[in-house]
């Protein structure tokens, strides 16, 4: 294989890796929405939970990277584990706030989620102080074992390996939540509450308890999505979620509220993002203004949704507050 072919292959591998990297937080956000909406609660607040989770992970990392902190807490597994824990706790707390407003006080679920988004954007922007350093993020779980190979194995290894823990965890969670939704008692109860909570109630299912539980899981997943942005991405910036929570909701609809299909939708969005980056790298913005190049992932999302949203049937009772008679 000549040098030009390897250059082209390297570009393809770079696009694939960038697609996976961009798809991870989107997929976790989509899983968050699926768990919530399958139980009848719209979670518009995923964007805010994601942003707050990212901020919590960043601040925990900053604090634990301080030289004054005992060396025990600065050990990589402990430090990064606590950062992930901080992210998921903050995500869960915001989700439980959304649950309290939506379930207990019957606040419109769209308004409740919007309040969480605005609150998260404001509080993280106010508390953030630039120029803070950390000891780094998550390393690769397995480095490419074919790094010395100059053939196809090297590029195959670059796709399969050289990924962080949260990336591999995302693949596991897609399988786990898909299995749980359609193969377990919890999944059956979740889907029944989302379709007809009154019928579920008459069968002895505690509708409110299940919705609170699912909102907590939803917040955990959204917080984990935020942790990905920090621990496998870049340093914190104000508003760094950058609409990913809303894209996750679009991917959820594209996937028809099924984890595996949502993952494919996230990969599609990730591919568009990677393609945008490649166009900018190759100087495509000289032909097309860079603003239009940056719009590519979102235009693709709109086109895909326009073709699928009419065929996607949400849970019958989603968005409606349940009243016990």
Backbone bond lengths (Angstrom), bond angles and torsions (degrees), N, CA, C in turn:
res aa  C-N    CA-C-N  psi(-1)  N-CA   C-N-CA  omega(-1)  CA-C   N-CA-C  phi
1 X - - - 1.463 - - 1.524 109.24 -
2 X 1.335 117.38 129.59 1.457 119.93 -175.40 1.523 111.30 -77.28
3 X 1.339 115.13 171.80 1.452 121.47 -175.35 1.531 111.75 -63.16
4 X 1.352 116.13 -38.76 1.460 119.71 -179.61 1.528 111.50 -61.78
5 X 1.327 116.51 -38.22 1.462 120.97 179.29 1.521 110.84 -65.07
6 X 1.349 116.48 -40.06 1.459 119.72 178.88 1.524 111.23 -68.19
7 X 1.326 117.29 -35.05 1.462 120.44 176.56 1.521 110.02 -63.08
8 X 1.346 116.02 -43.60 1.460 120.24 177.87 1.519 111.33 -64.22
9 X 1.346 116.02 -40.56 1.458 120.59 178.99 1.525 110.87 -64.64
10 X 1.325 116.50 -39.32 1.462 120.62 178.07 1.529 110.86 -62.85
11 X 1.335 116.45 -38.85 1.463 120.25 178.29 1.524 110.50 -65.62
12 X 1.333 117.05 -39.91 1.472 120.77 178.82 1.523 110.32 -64.08
13 X 1.337 116.66 -44.17 1.464 120.63 179.10 1.525 110.62 -63.05
14 X 1.328 116.57 -39.13 1.461 120.62 178.42 1.525 111.04 -62.12
15 X 1.327 116.79 -40.15 1.468 120.98 178.42 1.524 110.37 -66.51
16 X 1.340 116.83 -42.74 1.468 120.26 179.89 1.525 110.88 -62.48
17 X 1.336 116.75 -45.84 1.461 120.32 179.69 1.529 111.65 -63.92
18 X 1.331 116.24 -40.81 1.464 119.81 178.31 1.527 110.73 -66.32
19 X 1.327 116.64 -35.37 1.471 120.59 177.89 1.518 110.68 -63.77
20 X 1.331 116.83 -45.08 1.468 121.00 178.90 1.526 110.05 -64.07
21 X 1.330 116.32 -44.44 1.459 120.55 -178.88 1.533 111.36 -60.49
22 X 1.318 116.85 -42.01 1.472 120.46 179.73 1.524 111.57 -72.62
23 X 1.338 116.59 -28.01 1.464 120.40 -175.94 1.523 112.99 -77.40
24 X 1.336 118.25 -23.15 1.464 120.56 -173.40 1.524 112.32 -61.18
25 X 1.349 120.81 -56.51 1.470 118.79 179.53 1.517 113.21 -64.75
26 X 1.340 117.81 -32.75 1.454 121.03 178.36 1.533 110.22 -65.34
27 X 1.330 116.60 -43.26 1.459 120.65 179.52 1.521 111.31 -63.17
28 X 1.330 117.04 -45.55 1.463 120.19 178.76 1.525 111.11 -62.12
29 X 1.339 116.77 -39.16 1.460 120.26 176.07 1.521 111.48 -64.45
30 X 1.326 117.05 -39.59 1.467 120.97 178.40 1.527 110.56 -65.85
31 X 1.325 118.02 -40.60 1.463 121.19 175.94 1.524 110.62 -61.13
32 X 1.323 116.23 -38.84 1.457 121.48 176.46 1.531 110.50 -58.73
33 X 1.328 116.21 -46.29 1.455 120.36 179.32 1.516 112.30 -66.43
34 X 1.327 117.67 -38.04 1.472 121.65 -179.24 1.526 110.63 -63.20
35 X 1.332 116.84 -48.16 1.460 120.44 -178.77 1.526 110.79 -61.20
36 X 1.326 116.60 -39.34 1.456 120.95 -179.87 1.528 112.00 -71.27
37 X 1.314 116.90 -51.48 1.463 120.16 -173.39 1.520 112.37 -73.58
38 X 1.318 118.02 -26.87 1.461 119.66 175.12 1.531 111.31 -63.68
39 X 1.341 116.76 -22.28 1.461 120.27 177.19 1.527 111.76 -100.43
40 X 1.338 116.82 8.97 1.454 120.29 171.67 1.516 116.50 97.40
41 X 1.339 118.18 5.24 1.467 121.06 -177.42 1.528 109.77 -113.77
42 X 1.317 116.98 120.78 1.463 121.31 174.33 1.523 109.00 -73.67
43 X 1.310 117.25 130.40 1.463 120.96 -179.20 1.527 110.24 -117.55
44 X 1.321 115.27 79.68 1.465 120.61 175.20 1.531 110.55 -70.43
45 X 1.335 116.59 -17.89 1.463 120.98 -174.73 1.510 114.84 -78.43
46 X 1.323 119.00 8.23 1.469 120.82 179.94 1.525 110.97 -57.92
47 X 1.321 116.73 -39.06 1.466 120.50 179.18 1.524 110.85 -57.38
48 X 1.332 116.59 -47.36 1.461 120.45 -179.25 1.513 112.48 -68.70
49 X 1.325 117.19 -38.92 1.462 120.63 178.50 1.521 110.54 -65.01
50 X 1.325 115.65 -38.45 1.460 120.74 177.64 1.526 110.70 -63.89
51 X 1.321 116.64 -46.53 1.459 121.05 -178.86 1.527 111.03 -65.05
52 X 1.322 116.88 -44.21 1.467 120.15 179.47 1.523 111.24 -66.75
53 X 1.331 116.98 -36.89 1.462 119.94 176.02 1.519 111.70 -62.76
54 X 1.332 115.89 -41.33 1.464 120.21 177.79 1.529 110.34 -62.70
55 X 1.321 116.45 -42.47 1.472 120.53 -179.67 1.528 110.54 -65.35
56 X 1.338 116.66 -42.46 1.466 120.17 179.54 1.521 110.92 -62.57
57 X 1.338 116.98 -43.10 1.467 120.32 178.79 1.530 110.51 -63.77
58 X 1.327 116.28 -40.45 1.462 120.08 -179.79 1.525 111.27 -65.43
59 X 1.338 117.09 -46.92 1.462 119.91 -178.15 1.524 111.34 -66.09
60 X 1.332 117.15 -37.55 1.465 120.04 176.27 1.527 110.14 -63.01
61 X 1.325 116.09 -40.23 1.463 120.39 179.26 1.527 110.74 -66.62
62 X 1.322 117.26 -40.74 1.465 121.52 177.82 1.529 110.17 -62.27
63 X 1.322 116.29 -47.29 1.471 120.41 -178.15 1.527 111.12 -62.67
64 X 1.327 116.70 -46.77 1.462 120.50 -176.94 1.528 112.60 -74.44
65 X 1.331 117.18 -13.01 1.468 120.55 176.79 1.520 112.25 -89.25
66 X 1.337 117.20 -4.24 1.464 121.72 179.36 1.529 110.07 -65.98
67 X 1.321 117.37 133.76 1.482 119.77 -179.30 1.521 113.54 -59.42
68 X 1.339 117.28 -22.85 1.461 120.04 -179.49 1.523 113.21 -76.12
69 X 1.314 117.00 -14.13 1.468 121.14 179.46 1.526 108.85 -76.48
70 X 1.348 118.53 135.81 1.476 120.66 179.62 1.530 111.98 -53.94
71 X 1.319 115.61 145.57 1.466 121.31 -175.10 1.527 112.50 -59.20
72 X 1.340 116.40 -29.06 1.467 119.63 -179.86 1.517 110.67 -57.40
73 X 1.331 117.28 -43.39 1.467 121.47 -176.66 1.528 111.80 -76.85
74 X 1.332 116.32 -13.59 1.466 119.52 179.67 1.521 113.11 -92.69
75 X 1.322 116.28 -3.61 1.459 118.26 175.00 1.526 109.03 -59.22
76 X 1.326 116.57 137.49 1.462 120.80 -170.95 1.527 114.30 -53.48
77 X 1.332 120.35 -49.63 1.471 118.92 -178.91 1.522 112.74 -61.53
78 X 1.345 116.96 -40.98 1.468 120.56 -178.28 1.517 110.62 -70.50
79 X 1.330 116.71 -47.14 1.471 120.65 -178.38 1.526 111.64 -60.61
80 X 1.328 116.70 -48.93 1.459 119.78 -176.87 1.525 111.48 -73.21
81 X 1.331 116.62 -31.92 1.465 119.69 175.02 1.519 111.10 -63.07
82 X 1.331 116.86 -41.08 1.465 120.45 178.03 1.530 111.43 -68.52
83 X 1.323 117.00 -32.67 1.472 119.99 176.64 1.534 110.73 -64.61
84 X 1.321 115.98 -44.33 1.467 120.23 177.51 1.521 110.16 -63.79
85 X 1.328 116.14 -41.90 1.467 120.66 178.83 1.524 110.95 -60.35
86 X 1.334 117.31 -43.38 1.461 121.02 178.70 1.521 111.06 -60.72
87 X 1.325 116.61 -41.73 1.466 120.90 -179.36 1.523 111.53 -63.60
88 X 1.337 117.07 -46.03 1.462 119.19 -176.20 1.532 111.44 -72.22
89 X 1.335 117.54 -32.22 1.468 119.82 177.71 1.523 110.45 -66.13
90 X 1.325 117.01 -45.20 1.463 120.14 178.46 1.529 110.68 -63.02
91 X 1.328 117.01 -42.29 1.458 119.94 177.39 1.517 111.83 -61.23
92 X 1.322 117.10 -41.69 1.458 121.18 179.48 1.525 111.81 -66.64
93 X 1.329 117.35 -39.63 1.465 120.58 179.72 1.531 111.09 -63.31
94 X 1.332 116.47 -43.06 1.463 119.70 177.89 1.534 111.02 -66.52
95 X 1.332 116.47 -37.42 1.461 119.91 178.39 1.527 110.89 -66.17
96 X 1.326 116.76 -38.82 1.465 119.69 178.12 1.526 111.10 -69.16
97 X 1.324 117.44 -31.48 1.466 120.53 172.71 1.528 109.54 -63.55
98 X 1.319 116.12 -44.41 1.465 120.60 176.78 1.530 110.63 -61.16
99 X 1.329 116.72 -40.46 1.456 121.00 178.52 1.527 110.89 -64.47
100 X 1.322 116.58 -43.65 1.464 120.63 -179.79 1.527 110.91 -60.99
101 X 1.333 116.41 -45.83 1.463 120.09 179.96 1.529 111.32 -66.45
102 X 1.335 116.63 -41.50 1.458 120.88 -173.82 1.524 113.03 -79.60
103 X 1.332 116.85 -39.25 1.459 121.05 -173.58 1.535 111.38 -92.80
104 X 1.320 115.61 -49.74 1.473 119.05 -176.25 1.516 112.03 -75.99
105 X 1.340 116.69 -46.05 1.465 119.93 -173.54 1.530 113.25 -103.64
106 X 1.327 117.69 3.29 1.467 123.58 173.68 1.531 113.26 57.91
107 X 1.334 117.07 30.03 1.459 120.44 175.50 1.527 108.16 -68.04
108 X 1.318 117.18 143.34 1.459 120.40 176.50 1.524 109.04 -53.36
109 X 1.331 116.27 128.96 1.465 121.00 -172.27 1.523 112.90 -65.91
110 X 1.312 117.67 -31.57 1.464 120.84 176.85 1.531 110.11 -67.38
111 X 1.328 115.59 -43.73 1.470 119.56 179.61 1.524 110.47 -65.46
112 X 1.325 117.31 -43.44 1.466 121.08 -179.89 1.527 110.76 -59.59
113 X 1.333 116.88 -45.64 1.463 120.02 178.85 1.510 112.49 -65.44
114 X 1.332 116.49 -37.21 1.469 120.15 178.72 1.521 111.04 -65.27
115 X 1.328 116.20 -39.00 1.468 120.82 177.10 1.525 110.11 -60.05
116 X 1.320 116.78 -43.18 1.469 120.37 179.38 1.524 110.68 -63.54
117 X 1.328 117.15 -40.25 1.470 120.35 178.54 1.525 111.55 -62.58
118 X 1.325 116.27 -46.39 1.468 120.32 -178.72 1.526 110.15 -66.60
119 X 1.325 116.57 -42.98 1.468 120.63 179.28 1.528 110.52 -60.49
120 X 1.327 117.25 -46.28 1.469 121.19 -178.06 1.525 111.39 -63.49
121 X 1.328 116.20 -43.16 1.460 119.83 179.14 1.526 110.81 -61.87
122 X 1.336 116.45 -41.36 1.458 120.37 -178.40 1.518 113.12 -71.56
123 X 1.334 117.37 -47.52 1.461 120.09 -174.35 1.526 112.03 -70.37
124 X 1.333 117.47 -38.31 1.467 119.25 178.45 1.529 110.77 -69.85
125 X 1.322 116.57 -37.56 1.462 119.70 177.64 1.523 111.96 -66.04
126 X 1.337 116.17 -35.82 1.468 120.62 -179.58 1.532 111.54 -72.57
127 X 1.326 117.18 -41.00 1.461 121.20 -175.03 1.530 113.46 -82.46
128 X 1.322 116.53 -19.26 1.464 119.29 -175.70 1.526 111.24 -70.92
129 X 1.327 115.23 134.06 1.460 122.51 175.09 1.527 107.11 -123.81
130 X 1.301 117.10 123.12 1.459 121.37 -176.46 1.513 113.42 -72.71
131 X 1.315 116.05 166.87 1.457 121.51 174.62 1.509 115.49 79.44
132 X 1.333 118.39 15.16 1.467 120.80 179.88 1.530 109.79 -92.00
133 X 1.319 115.17 140.07 1.466 120.79 -175.09 1.523 111.39 -107.40
134 X 1.323 115.42 153.60 1.463 121.47 176.58 1.530 109.28 -131.06
135 X 1.309 114.80 171.20 1.468 120.44 178.53 1.525 112.20 -84.25
136 X 1.308 117.16 4.88 1.460 120.51 175.80 1.510 112.83 112.18
137 X 1.340 114.92 173.19 1.451 121.52 -178.15 1.518 112.51 -103.96
138 X 1.317 114.74 -158.05 1.461 120.61 -177.32 1.531 111.39 -70.78
139 X 1.316 118.08 131.69 1.477 120.60 175.09 1.526 109.45 -80.78
140 X 1.319 115.61 172.43 1.457 119.64 174.76 1.523 109.87 -66.42
141 X 1.326 115.79 139.87 1.464 120.19 177.60 1.524 109.62 -68.37
142 X 1.337 116.12 -47.19 1.464 122.13 178.76 1.525 108.18 -133.45
143 X 1.307 116.73 119.38 1.458 119.58 176.23 1.534 109.78 -74.31
144 X 1.295 115.10 153.70 1.456 120.97 -177.50 1.539 110.12 -56.98
145 X 1.348 117.68 113.51 1.478 119.19 -178.87 1.519 112.89 -72.12
146 X 1.331 116.55 -10.18 1.466 120.77 -178.83 1.525 111.03 -107.27
147 X 1.330 116.32 27.85 1.463 119.87 -174.72 1.529 112.94 -63.90
148 X 1.339 116.95 -23.97 1.469 119.57 179.45 1.528 111.89 -92.04
149 X 1.307 115.92 -5.49 1.465 119.92 179.22 1.521 109.25 -82.79
150 X 1.293 116.87 138.45 1.465 120.48 -178.78 1.530 112.50 -102.12
151 X 1.340 116.68 8.67 1.457 119.88 -177.03 1.512 112.57 -105.74
152 X 1.319 115.24 -155.12 1.455 122.01 -175.91 1.531 112.17 -66.02
153 X 1.350 116.64 -29.26 1.462 119.17 179.94 1.521 111.91 -60.62
154 X 1.328 116.15 -34.69 1.469 119.85 179.05 1.523 110.30 -61.01
155 X 1.338 116.89 -45.53 1.466 120.39 -177.62 1.518 111.43 -72.44
156 X 1.329 116.72 -35.78 1.463 120.09 175.88 1.526 110.35 -64.31
157 X 1.324 116.10 -41.60 1.459 120.56 177.72 1.516 112.34 -65.07
158 X 1.334 116.44 -34.43 1.467 120.28 178.94 1.521 111.24 -64.97
159 X 1.338 117.18 -28.55 1.463 120.90 178.58 1.527 110.90 -81.33
160 X 1.337 116.34 -43.57 1.462 120.40 -174.29 1.519 112.80 -79.71
161 X 1.332 117.12 -30.30 1.458 120.97 -175.60 1.531 109.51 -115.84
162 X 1.314 116.38 -161.80 1.473 121.87 179.77 1.530 111.29 57.45
163 X 1.328 116.42 39.69 1.469 121.62 178.95 1.524 109.32 -123.95
164 X 1.332 116.20 155.23 1.455 120.94 178.94 1.521 112.38 -83.70
165 X 1.326 115.44 169.94 1.464 122.02 -177.32 1.522 112.20 -59.12
166 X 1.327 117.40 -41.28 1.460 120.40 -176.15 1.527 112.03 -68.60
167 X 1.321 117.09 -28.38 1.465 119.79 176.51 1.518 110.28 -66.46
168 X 1.327 117.61 -47.68 1.459 120.46 177.60 1.527 111.15 -66.12
169 X 1.341 116.47 -34.44 1.463 120.13 177.70 1.524 110.91 -63.36
170 X 1.331 117.03 -35.02 1.461 120.56 178.95 1.525 111.03 -60.36
171 X 1.337 117.60 -44.49 1.460 121.03 178.47 1.529 110.61 -60.64
172 X 1.324 116.02 -41.75 1.465 120.41 179.00 1.523 110.88 -64.80
173 X 1.331 117.53 -41.51 1.460 121.21 -178.06 1.530 112.04 -67.90
174 X 1.326 117.14 -34.92 1.471 119.79 175.94 1.525 109.45 -59.47
175 X 1.327 116.27 -46.14 1.468 120.02 178.66 1.525 110.80 -66.45
176 X 1.339 116.62 -46.00 1.465 121.12 -174.87 1.530 111.75 -62.17
177 X 1.330 116.36 -47.73 1.469 118.99 -177.74 1.525 110.64 -70.63
178 X 1.324 117.31 -36.86 1.462 119.68 175.44 1.519 111.23 -61.15
179 X 1.324 116.59 -44.16 1.467 120.90 178.32 1.521 110.60 -64.79
180 X 1.336 116.85 -45.73 1.461 120.67 -177.15 1.527 112.02 -64.18
181 X 1.327 117.11 -37.78 1.464 120.09 -177.85 1.523 112.49 -67.31
182 X 1.312 117.17 -35.01 1.461 119.93 -172.04 1.527 114.33 -115.62
183 X 1.346 117.31 1.43 1.464 118.59 -177.32 1.530 113.27 -133.44
184 X 1.327 118.36 5.08 1.461 119.71 -178.23 1.525 110.98 -129.15
185 X 1.338 115.13 165.90 1.461 120.73 178.15 1.518 111.12 -63.28
186 X 1.336 115.37 -41.16 1.476 118.36 177.90 1.524 110.88 -58.25
187 X 1.319 117.53 -43.37 1.455 120.80 -179.69 1.514 112.17 -64.53
188 X 1.321 116.53 -41.59 1.468 120.22 178.62 1.523 110.13 -62.76
189 X 1.323 117.04 -43.57 1.465 120.48 179.51 1.523 110.92 -66.60
190 X 1.321 116.55 -39.87 1.465 120.24 178.58 1.518 110.84 -60.72
191 X 1.322 117.18 -48.04 1.459 120.71 -178.50 1.525 111.80 -67.12
192 X 1.338 116.71 -34.72 1.465 119.04 179.39 1.524 111.13 -69.45
193 X 1.322 117.36 -37.56 1.466 120.40 177.41 1.523 110.52 -66.60
194 X 1.320 117.32 -39.16 1.458 120.28 178.48 1.516 113.37 -67.21
195 X 1.333 116.59 -29.43 1.464 120.43 -178.73 1.522 112.18 -89.24
196 X 1.336 116.73 -45.39 1.467 120.07 -176.54 1.522 109.22 -153.81
197 X 1.330 117.80 85.64 1.466 119.95 -175.43 1.530 113.47 -64.44
198 X 1.331 117.30 -30.09 1.463 118.62 179.98 1.526 110.70 -67.00
199 X 1.336 116.33 -41.90 1.460 119.33 177.47 1.528 110.43 -64.96
200 X 1.345 116.12 -39.03 1.467 119.65 177.27 1.522 110.81 -63.28
201 X 1.322 116.40 -39.45 1.465 121.16 179.91 1.523 111.08 -63.04
202 X 1.321 116.50 -41.75 1.465 119.55 -179.94 1.528 112.06 -65.74
203 X 1.332 116.85 -21.96 1.462 120.85 178.04 1.527 112.36 -88.51
204 X 1.332 117.05 4.40 1.456 120.95 175.82 1.514 115.38 95.49
205 X 1.329 118.41 7.76 1.462 121.54 178.17 1.528 109.19 -81.70
206 X 1.307 116.80 128.58 1.465 121.41 176.46 1.533 107.81 -78.39
207 X 1.332 116.07 97.79 1.465 121.31 -173.20 1.519 111.22 -61.51
208 X 1.321 117.37 -47.80 1.459 120.48 -176.25 1.522 111.44 -63.78
209 X 1.333 116.95 -43.45 1.460 119.77 -179.30 1.520 111.08 -62.90
210 X 1.326 116.83 -41.47 1.455 119.88 179.20 1.520 111.02 -65.20
211 X 1.329 117.68 -39.80 1.467 120.14 179.10 1.523 111.61 -66.65
212 X 1.326 117.26 -40.84 1.469 119.81 176.23 1.534 110.40 -61.93
213 X 1.333 116.21 -42.92 1.465 120.26 179.95 1.521 110.96 -62.17
214 X 1.333 116.14 -45.60 1.456 119.55 -178.40 1.523 112.13 -68.36
215 X 1.323 117.68 -33.95 1.469 119.08 175.99 1.523 110.76 -66.89
216 X 1.335 117.46 -35.95 1.467 120.08 176.63 1.534 110.13 -64.11
217 X 1.339 117.35 -43.18 1.472 120.95 177.06 1.522 109.75 -63.35
218 X 1.326 116.25 -41.37 1.465 120.89 178.88 1.523 110.78 -59.80
219 X 1.329 116.89 -43.63 1.464 120.55 178.29 1.514 112.09 -65.98
220 X 1.334 116.36 -37.47 1.471 120.34 176.95 1.526 110.33 -59.22
221 X 1.321 116.21 -46.05 1.467 120.25 -178.72 1.527 111.30 -67.11
222 X 1.341 116.81 -39.17 1.464 119.67 178.73 1.528 110.53 -66.59
223 X 1.351 116.92 -40.70 1.459 119.95 176.76 1.516 111.95 -63.85
224 X 1.338 116.19 -38.92 1.468 120.62 177.06 1.523 110.71 -63.73
225 X 1.326 115.87 -36.74 1.464 119.99 176.35 1.524 110.52 -61.49
226 X 1.333 116.59 -40.51 1.461 119.91 176.56 1.515 112.18 -65.33
227 X 1.334 116.79 -37.45 1.468 120.52 178.45 1.521 111.12 -62.07
228 X 1.343 116.32 -34.70 1.475 120.15 178.01 1.521 110.54 -59.79
229 X 1.338 116.36 -42.09 1.468 120.45 -177.36 1.525 111.51 -60.59
230 X 1.332 116.32 -32.80 1.468 120.83 -176.95 1.523 111.95 -90.89
231 X 1.317 116.41 -50.41 1.462 120.48 -170.54 1.523 113.18 -82.75
232 X 1.349 117.73 -19.75 1.466 120.03 175.01 1.524 110.51 -122.58
233 X 1.329 115.47 15.43 1.463 119.41 -178.38 1.509 111.64 -129.70
234 X 1.327 115.82 -118.96 1.457 121.54 -174.95 1.518 109.65 -121.14
235 X 1.325 116.53 -177.77 1.452 121.13 177.39 1.523 109.65 -71.66
236 X 1.323 115.51 161.84 1.464 120.39 -176.67 1.528 111.06 -67.47
237 X 1.317 114.35 141.48 1.460 122.06 172.59 1.523 108.16 -136.51
238 X 1.303 116.91 152.28 1.464 120.17 178.91 1.528 110.14 -59.66
239 X 1.332 115.64 130.85 1.463 120.65 178.69 1.516 114.33 65.69
240 X 1.330 117.18 27.93 1.462 120.10 -171.44 1.539 113.02 -69.91
241 X 1.326 118.74 -15.59 1.466 119.12 175.52 1.522 110.81 -64.01
242 X 1.331 116.70 -29.71 1.469 122.62 165.72 1.530 113.57 52.38
243 X 1.335 116.12 41.67 1.460 120.17 176.72 1.514 115.44 82.77
244 X 1.342 118.45 4.92 1.461 120.12 -177.48 1.533 111.86 -63.95
245 X 1.333 116.32 -32.20 1.460 118.79 178.38 1.508 112.11 -63.25
246 X 1.329 117.16 -37.97 1.462 120.79 178.92 1.528 110.99 -74.30
247 X 1.339 115.80 -35.78 1.464 119.24 174.52 1.533 109.71 -62.97
248 X 1.340 116.45 -38.25 1.464 120.25 177.97 1.527 110.91 -60.89
249 X 1.324 117.40 -38.72 1.466 120.47 177.14 1.526 110.74 -65.96
250 X 1.330 116.41 -39.02 1.462 119.89 176.71 1.523 111.01 -64.42
251 X 1.326 116.20 -40.75 1.467 121.15 177.91 1.525 110.46 -64.66
252 X 1.330 116.41 -37.90 1.465 121.18 177.68 1.529 110.66 -60.24
253 X 1.335 116.29 -43.26 1.465 120.30 178.06 1.524 110.39 -66.65
254 X 1.332 115.61 -43.55 1.468 120.37 176.92 1.530 110.98 -56.28
255 X 1.332 115.37 -39.91 1.460 120.73 -179.59 1.507 114.07 -82.59
256 X 1.343 116.99 3.53 1.473 121.64 177.90 1.529 111.59 55.82
257 X 1.339 115.87 39.46 1.457 122.75 175.35 1.522 112.08 62.08
258 X 1.343 116.30 30.58 1.457 121.98 175.26 1.531 108.56 -120.75
259 X 1.344 118.12 129.81 1.465 121.06 -174.85 1.526 114.99 -56.34
260 X 1.334 118.02 -45.30 1.462 119.80 -176.21 1.525 111.33 -65.28
261 X 1.322 116.90 -41.22 1.460 120.59 179.35 1.530 110.86 -69.89
262 X 1.327 116.40 -35.95 1.466 119.57 176.85 1.525 110.38 -63.44
263 X 1.328 116.80 -37.66 1.463 120.25 177.61 1.522 110.94 -61.76
264 X 1.331 116.83 -41.50 1.464 120.07 177.62 1.531 110.49 -63.23
265 X 1.326 116.93 -39.22 1.466 120.32 176.42 1.517 111.76 -63.76
266 X 1.336 116.52 -39.68 1.463 120.34 177.77 1.522 111.19 -64.80
267 X 1.339 116.33 -37.66 1.465 119.94 176.72 1.531 110.87 -63.96
268 X 1.319 116.25 -37.32 1.458 120.20 178.42 1.526 110.60 -63.53
269 X 1.334 115.93 -44.88 1.461 119.68 176.93 1.525 110.23 -65.24
270 X 1.345 117.04 -40.54 1.463 120.62 178.26 1.512 111.68 -61.79
271 X 1.341 116.28 -38.62 1.464 120.20 177.70 1.528 110.87 -63.42
272 X 1.336 116.67 -42.52 1.469 119.92 178.99 1.523 110.68 -63.31
273 X 1.339 116.35 -38.41 1.469 120.20 177.78 1.526 110.52 -66.22
274 X 1.341 116.51 -43.07 1.462 120.47 178.91 1.516 110.98 -64.69
275 X 1.320 116.87 -39.48 1.456 121.26 179.58 1.523 110.60 -64.84
276 X 1.319 115.28 -38.65 1.467 120.02 176.23 1.525 110.33 -59.95
277 X 1.352 115.89 -44.54 1.461 119.65 178.85 1.520 112.64 -63.00
278 X 1.339 116.34 -40.36 1.461 120.02 179.07 1.527 111.53 -65.88
279 X 1.333 116.36 -38.66 1.467 120.21 178.35 1.524 110.92 -62.42
280 X 1.321 115.65 -40.89 1.463 119.19 178.59 1.532 110.41 -68.32
281 X 1.338 116.16 -39.68 1.461 120.43 -179.57 1.529 111.34 -65.28
282 X 1.327 116.36 -38.14 1.469 120.92 -178.06 1.523 112.94 -85.30
283 X 1.330 116.78 2.95 1.457 119.99 177.17 1.510 114.21 84.13
284 X 1.356 116.37 21.59 1.454 119.12 178.88 1.517 113.25 -64.07
285 X 1.334 116.02 -22.34 1.472 119.58 -179.18 1.535 111.44 -70.56
286 X 1.341 116.57 -11.42 1.465 118.42 174.78 1.525 110.97 -72.55
287 X 1.342 114.96 -27.01 1.463 120.37 178.24 1.516 110.77 -93.86
288 X 1.341 115.69 -42.90 1.466 122.03 179.01 1.528 107.64 -114.38
289 X 1.335 118.79 130.90 1.474 120.16 178.46 1.522 111.56 -53.10
290 X 1.337 116.08 140.67 1.469 119.76 -173.28 1.520 112.34 -62.19
291 X 1.342 117.13 -25.12 1.464 118.46 177.20 1.520 111.29 -63.17
292 X 1.332 116.52 -38.22 1.460 120.40 179.60 1.528 110.72 -73.21
293 X 1.321 116.55 -34.70 1.468 120.04 176.49 1.530 109.93 -63.28
294 X 1.343 116.60 -41.40 1.468 121.26 179.76 1.525 112.06 -66.99
295 X 1.335 116.87 -23.50 1.463 121.03 -179.82 1.519 112.92 -78.82
296 X 1.328 118.06 -12.71 1.456 122.22 -171.81 1.530 114.03 -53.22
297 X 1.353 120.08 -48.94 1.481 118.75 -178.59 1.521 112.58 -61.03
298 X 1.325 116.78 -37.45 1.459 120.10 -175.75 1.535 111.08 -76.78
299 X 1.331 116.27 -34.43 1.464 119.50 175.33 1.528 109.87 -64.04
300 X 1.337 115.92 -43.70 1.458 119.98 178.66 1.524 110.56 -61.66
301 X 1.337 117.10 -40.42 1.462 121.07 177.99 1.525 111.21 -60.18
302 X 1.335 116.80 -44.04 1.463 120.81 179.36 1.526 111.30 -64.41
303 X 1.323 116.23 -42.05 1.474 119.71 -179.51 1.518 110.59 -63.43
304 X 1.331 116.17 -45.07 1.463 120.50 -179.36 1.522 110.54 -63.71
305 X 1.330 116.58 -45.06 1.457 120.06 -179.59 1.523 111.51 -63.37
306 X 1.324 116.01 -38.37 1.460 119.52 179.00 1.519 111.46 -60.04
307 X 1.306 116.48 -30.56 1.456 120.16 -179.94 1.513 113.93 -85.80
308 X 1.358 117.41 -23.14 1.461 119.96 -173.20 1.526 114.44 -110.81
309 X 1.340 117.06 -24.63 1.453 118.38 -170.47 1.523 112.47 -62.75
310 X 1.329 117.97 -30.93 1.458 119.98 179.27 1.509 112.72 -69.30
311 X 1.332 117.43 -25.89 1.458 121.83 -178.34 1.520 112.12 -94.94
312 X 1.323 117.62 -8.40 1.457 121.13 -179.08 1.527 109.34 -88.40
313 X 1.315 116.36 121.23 1.461 120.36 179.95 1.518 109.44 -104.73
314 X 1.335 117.37 113.72 1.467 119.52 -179.23 1.524 110.27 -73.97
315 X 1.334 117.82 166.00 1.470 120.13 172.56 1.525 110.39 -53.45
316 X 1.324 116.86 137.77 1.467 121.76 -168.85 1.522 113.33 -60.52
317 X 1.337 117.71 -32.08 1.470 120.00 -174.21 1.533 112.26 -105.25
318 X 1.331 118.16 12.44 1.460 119.77 -176.72 1.530 110.22 -65.82
319 X 1.329 115.18 137.41 1.463 120.51 178.17 1.511 115.08 87.06
320 X 1.326 117.90 -4.46 1.458 121.16 -177.58 1.535 109.39 -109.64
321 X 1.325 115.90 128.51 1.453 120.76 179.37 1.524 109.56 -69.98
322 X 1.313 116.50 137.48 1.464 120.84 -179.51 1.525 109.66 -94.87
323 X 1.319 116.02 132.48 1.454 122.53 178.92 1.525 108.80 -112.96
324 X 1.333 115.62 125.87 1.458 119.90 176.46 1.514 109.40 -78.63
325 X 1.310 116.56 129.22 1.470 120.01 -179.57 1.529 110.80 -83.81
